[in-house]
Amino acid sequence: MKISRLTLLVLVLFALAAGLTVLAARTPPLLDPRVALAARWLFLVALTWAAWKRRSLTFWIVISMFIGAEIGNDYPDVAVNLKVLSDIFLRLVKTIIAPLVFATLVVGIAGHADLKQVGRMGIKALVYFEVVTTFALFIGLAAINLTKAGAGIDRTGIAADVEQLQTVEQSTSDIILHIFPENIAKSVANGEVLQVVIFALIFAVGLAMVHQRHRQPMITITESLSEVMFKFTNIVMYFAPIGVGGAIAYTVGKMGFAPLFNAFQLLLTLYGALIVFVLVVLLPVALIARLPVMRIVKAIAEPVSIAFATTSSEAALPRAMEAMESVGVPRRIVAFVMPTGYSFNLDGTTLYLSLAAVFVAQAAGVDLTWGQQLVMVFTLMLTSKGVAGVPRASLVILLATVASFNLPAWPVFIILGIDALMDMARTAVNVAGNCLASAVVARWEGEFIDNYVAPDPVDDLAETDSALLQHGH
């Protein structure tokens, strides 16, 4: 494989920057830290130039993560003010979610008017969701019981830096009520994706039941809305590298690179367990379903990297839906399975909750039996349904649940210190799991299109221009 001069230069500068950083970090330092800092920034400039030459949005996002981390490390006072960049990006993306989900679901259901198929597809999706998340739960429990990351934590000084969180006490009726919208405008404003899905489902069923004369104009409008929102997404995604860089800079500026040892051990346990989950559960599922694994991996690389960097599943949803359509999953299946999965198929979050719940017990010195662990984790799974749109929802639910099991709250605040880094991994796995779920359900329905070739946007534009010219003549 031929390596370009620019790539070789980047690799040399990386080796030089890494070596100088190690020398500057020694005690006593063998080199002026400013020399190492200059070498690191020289490497990042070369890396940025290489990214610019490649013109790949995914590569740009990765580079922005490196630059953001360096800014957070070198200039933390500046970095904490860059959170506004990630907030702008997330706000723009959140404007996409509700109209996109509504439009795609309505077109997918009412456009075909096969209500029996929608019901069948929903049952298959829910069965798949529950089976896969149960595997995630058991892998998480096995991992934390193996590493015992919470054992031996020193409680000294923990209370001083405790961040106050508002607990959410949910009864069974509260959980059920949270699924249904009382005001669709309020649901859209609060980012309640599941409530928007319920509204869209009922709206689509109602639309499918009316006469064709009344149905067709609304379907035409929602089809147009869907297409426009996908183009809207393309425009917003050009801001993704800047938003991602700001998010990483803020995180590193606030936390640094050295969290507590036990928290770091928990972090490694989570990442290891998620890798095992992907290799032992998701990969075999894809192979059993006879899906094109490499094509899917390539297609979802960008939405997964966005989810990893921004810790927001919502930020990746529009691009993830496009990615799964590009590999052969029909739009109506993508539009139904993926938004629903954001509440019922949170593989990464489920695994994280099983780890975190047992970590709290280990840190508190409470020895839980397997039965007690299962009861607590299943409770967490139930209470976390439908609150995926709430900021820090899983952490807040965790705090409320451990309190109901008479466990102390202070270990949760240790987790809070590295929650941003954990959130990256679990959110990325959530997105990857939902992408795979849409493909599996499509195969199960017999509608996955093998060897599908997505239309090139440039060709589409050329065809549109040609059609306009012919119309003009």
N, C-alpha and C positions, 0 to 999 in steps of 0.2 A: 504494500500500500504506500503510495507516494505521499509524503508529508510536505505541505507547502512551507515556504520560508516564513510566512507570518505565523503559522502554527508552531513551527520550531522556535521562533523568537519568543512566543508566549510561554512555551514549556521551559525555556532557559530562564526567562525572567521569573517564572513561578519558583523554580528551584533556587534561584538566587535570593528571592524575597523570603522564602521559607528558611533558608540557611542563615541569613542575616537576622531574621526575627528570633531564631533559637539562640544565637549568640548574644543578642541584646537582652534576652529574657533571663539569662543566667545571673546568678548571684555570687560575686559581683559581676555586673555586665561587662562582657568582653568587647562591646561595641556601643557607640553612641546610638540610643534608640531612634534618634531622628534619621539616621542612615537607613535603618530597617524600615521606618515609616515611608521614606522616599522610595525605597525599592518596592514596597508593596503597592504604592500608588502608581509607580511606573508599570508594574505588572498589570494593574487594573486598566490603565490607559490602553495598553497593547491588547488586552482582552476585549475592551469596548470596541476598538478598531476592528478586531476580528469578527465581533458580533455584527457590527455595521455592514461588513462585507458580505456576511451570510444572509442578511435580510430575513431572519427567522424570528418570529415573535416569541416562540418558546425559548430560544437561545437568549434573546434580549431579557426575558424575565429572569432566567438563571443568572445572567451577568448582573442585573440590578440587585439581586439578592446578595451577591458578593460585595458590590459597592456599598449597599446599605449596611451590611455587617461591618465593613471597614469604617464607615462614617460613625456608626454607633460605638465602635471601639475607640477610635481616635478622638472624636469630638462629641462626647455624650451630651453635652449641654446643647449643642446644635441639633443632635439627632432626636431628642425628645420633642422638639418642635416640628419634626417632619411627619408626625402622625397625621397632620392635616391632609397630606397627599394621599395616604391610604383611605382616609375618611371620605375624600372627594370621590375616589374610585369606587368605593363600596356604595356610596349614595347613588352614583350613576347606574351601577349594576342593579341595585334594588328597585330602581324605577322600571327595569325590564321585566322582572319576575312575574308580577300579577297579570299584566296584559298578555304576556307570552304564554303563560300557563293557561289562562282563560281561553285565548284564541285557539291554541293548538288542541286543547281538550274538546272544545265545542265542535271544531271541524272534524276531529278524529271520530267523535261519537255520532253527532247529528249528520255528518256528511255521508255516513254509510247507513245509518238508521238500522243497524243490526244490533239491537239492544241485548239480545241473548248472547252474542259474542262478547260484548263489553262485560257482562256479568261473569261469563266463563273466564275471561282474561283476568278479571279482578280476583277471582278465587285462586287461580293459578299463581298470580303475583303474590298474594298474601301467604299462600303455602310456602312458596320459595323464600319469601322474606323471613318467616318465622324459623324455618329449618336452618338457614344460613346464620342468622343472628344467634341461634342457640349454639351452633358450633363456635362462634366468636366468644360467647360467654364462657364455655368450657375451656377454650384455649387460654383465655385471660386468667381464669381461676388456676389452671395448672401452672402457668408461668409465674404468678405472684407467690404461689405456695412453694415453687421450686427455688426462686431467688431470695425470698423473704426480705424484700427491699425495705420494709418498714421496721424490721427488728433492730433494736439497739439505738433508737433515735434519742439524742440528748434534748430534753425539754427546756434547757436553760435559755432564757431570752426570747422564747417563742412568742410569748404574750405581748411583747413590746411592739412587734411589727404586724400584729394581726389586722387584717383588712376586714372591715365589717361588711357582711353580705346579708341581704334580706332573704330569709328563708321563705320557701313556697310550700305551704301545707295544702296538699291536694287530696280531697276525698275522691272516691270512685265516681260520684256524680259530677265532680268538678272536671275530672279527666274526660268523661264522656261529653259534657257540655262544651269543653274547649274545642272539640272537633267541629262543632256546628257554628256557622256565622250568625250573629244577631243583626249585623249591619255590614254589608259587603264593602262599603267605603271604609269602615273602621278596620275590617280585616286586611284590606289592601294597605292602608296607612300603617298598620302595626306589623306588616310583613308576615301575617299568618298564612303560610303557604297551604297548609292542609284545609283551612277554612275556604280559601279561594278554590281549591280543588273540589270540595263538596258543592259549593255554589255552581261551579262550572259543570259538574256532573248532572246536577238536577236541571240546570238551564238547558244542557244539551239534550237530556232525555225529553224535556218538555218541547224543545224545538223539533226533535225527531218525530213527535206525535202530531204536529200540526200539518196542515195541507202543504203540498209542494210549493204552491203559490206564495205562501207566507214564509216557508222555510228557506227557500233559495236565496232571497236577498240578504238574510242574516248570515248565511253560510259564506256568501261572497264577501261580506264585510269582514267577517272573522278571518277568512283566508288572507285577505289583504293585510289585516292587522298583524297576522302571524309573520308574513313575509317582511313587512316593514320592521317589526321588532327584531328579526334576525339581522337585518342590515344595520339597525340601531346598535345591536351587540357588536358587530364588526367595527363600528366607529369607536365605541367605548373601549374596546380591547386594545386599541393603540395607546391608551393611557395606562394600560396594565403595568408595564415595566416601571413607570414612575411611581404608581401607587404601591406596588410591591416593594420597591426600594425604600420608600418612606416607612412602610410597615416594619421591615426588617431593621432599619436604622433605629426606629423607636424602641423595638424589643431589645436589641443589644445594648442601646444606650441606657435603658432602664435596668436590665438584669445583668449585663455583662456576660462573660463566658464561664463563670465558675459558681454554679448553684451549689447548694448543700450536697454532701456526699450521698446521703440516702435518697434525696430527691433525684440526683443524677442516676443512681442505681435504678430507681423507679422508671426514669426516662428510658434507660437502656432496656429495661424489662419490657416496656410498652413497645418500643421499636422492634425488638426481637420477636415479641409475640405477634405483632402485626405482619412482620415478614413471614413468620410461620403460617399465619392465617392465609395470606395471599398464596403461598406455595402449596399448602396442604388442603385448602378449601376452594379458593377462587379458581386457581389454575386447573385442578381436576374437574371442577364444574364446567369450565370452558371446554375442556377436552372431551368430556362426556357428551356435551351438547353439540360437539363437532363444529365449534366456532373457529374462525380464522384468528388465532391468538395474536400473532405478530401484527396483523393489520389493526386489531382492536387496541393493542398496546401503543402502536404508533399514533392512532387517532386520538386516544384519550390522554396522551402525554401532556398536551397544553392545558386542558382543564384541570388535570390532577396537579400540575405544577402551580397553577393559579390558586387552587384550593389549599395546597401546602403552604404557599407563601402568605396568603391573606387570611388563612384560618376561617374562611367563609365558604360554605357549600353553595350559598346563593350566588356568589361571584362566579362560580364555575358552571352553574346550571345551564345558562343559555348555550355556552360553547360546548358543553358535554352533550346536549341534545343534538346539536349540529353534527358533532363527531360521530354519534351512534347512527344517525341517518346516513352519514357518508360511508359506513361500512355495510349497510344493507338492512337496517332495522326500519320498518315503516314508521312514518311520522306519528300516526295515531297511537301506535304502541309506545313509542318514546314519550309522547305527551301524556299518556296515562301512567305508565310504570314509574318514570323517573321522579315526577313531583310527589307521587304517593310514597315512593321509597324514601323520600327525605324525612318522612315521619315514622315509617315502619321498617325501614331497611338500613338503619345506621350501624353498619357492621363495626366500624372503628370506634364509635362512641360506646357501643355495647361492650366491646372488649375493654375499653378504657374504664368504664364504670365497674366492671368486675375486678380489675386491678386495683382501682382507687379505693373501693369499699373494703377490700381485705387489707390493703396498705394501712388504712385508718385503724383497723383492729390490731394489726401487728405493732404499729407505732404506739398504741395505747396499752400494749401488753395484754390484750384480751385474746385468748385462744378460742377461736370459733371452730366448731365441727363442720364437716362438709355440708351437712344438712342445713345448719344455720347460715353458712355462706351462700348456699343456693337460694334460700328464702330471701335473704337480704338483696342478692343480685337480681332475682326475678322481680322483687319489689321496685328496684331501681329501673329495670326495663319498663315496667308498667307505668311508673310515674313520669318517665321521660318521654313517653309517647305524646306527640302533639305540641311539645314546647320547644321544638328545634329552632324556631325563629327567635327565641328569647336570648339576648346576650348572656353568655356564660351559663346557659341553661343547665348543662350537665353538671357543672360545679355547684350551682345553687341547689339543684335537686339532690345531689350527693350530700350536701350539708344538712338538708332537711331529713333525708332518710337515715343517715347515721345517728342523728339525734333521736329519731323514733325507735332506734334499736339500743338506746342508752349508751352510745359510744360518744366520747368527747369530740368536740369540734376542732381542736387545735391542729390535729394532723392534716385536716383539709386545707389549712392555711399554708402548710409546707408545700402541698401540691399546687396551691395557687401561685407560688413563686416560679414554678416551671410550667404552668398551665399553657402558656403561649407556645412553648416548644412541643408540648404533648398534643396541643390542639392542631398543630400543623399536620402531624402524622395521622391522627384519627380522622381529620377532615378529608385528607387525601384518600384514605381507604374508604371512607363513606362514599365519595364521588366515584371511585373506581368500582366499588361494589354495586352501586346503582346503575352505572353504565353496563356492567356485565349482566345485571338483572334484566334490563330491557332486551338485551340480545338473547338471553335464555328464554324469556317469555315469548319472544318472536319465533324462536326455533320450536318451542313447545306448541305454539299455535300453527306451525307449518308455514310461517310467512317471512322467515329470514331469507334475504336475497343473497345467495352465494355469488362471489365474483362480481359484486355490485361496483360499478364505477360512478362515482359522484360527478355531477356536471361541474365543469370549470366555470367559476364566476366570470372570468374574462370572456370565455366563449359565449356564456349567457348574455353578457352585455353586447357582444358583437352581433349575436342573433337578434337581440332587441333592436339595435340600431338599424340592422338590415331590414327588419320588418317595418320599422318606421319609415325608412326611405321608400320601400315598395308601396306602403300605404300613401305616402306623399305623392308618388307618381300615379 
